[in-house]
Amino acid sequence: MLDNSALVMLHEGGHGYDPASASENSSHSTENMISLCAGRAGGLVAGHHIPALGYHPVNVLNTAMRAVGVEQDLGEVVGTIAGLLV
């Protein structure tokens, strides 16, 4: 079933700079967030750690959306993470 599915789990925050509070060590930062992706739908890479420095967490969601055939971005963040796709 997971060969035809895309599951994504994102945490509420990472650890790093938070522009909303101007804090350098915020637990609510979008930097250094961990996401867990499962499934191989549309060519998602499985079983690998893929560092994606400089990307917003929504880029992970955009990539999973592309894998299942959704051709638009989520919100204001555009683009995907090429390393998550075969």
Steps between C-alpha positions, in 0.01 A plus 500: 500500500783744580635458146197703387480741796672812628493570873669802659547582867628845596575628848375836624843659498871455463788680668661815364415857398137606529422820304175554694681538833848591366637224720812310394415189704128451462327165529233641266737558209447350156875424491635156588159338496466125468244343272416137443385385158365154426385339178632490146213663312610686190866422560557609860835380633463251785740391770746791485595803708489804273637826642314790344669807645352829389157360421173583675305208651219568252742398221474145642121518472522646149724209398258241639212679328683483165563130556126432521413725206417838656661764277461809721697621801368527854465862610773752424795258505584377151712214375597146588805316633657308212681258735167362620409376152663221298 
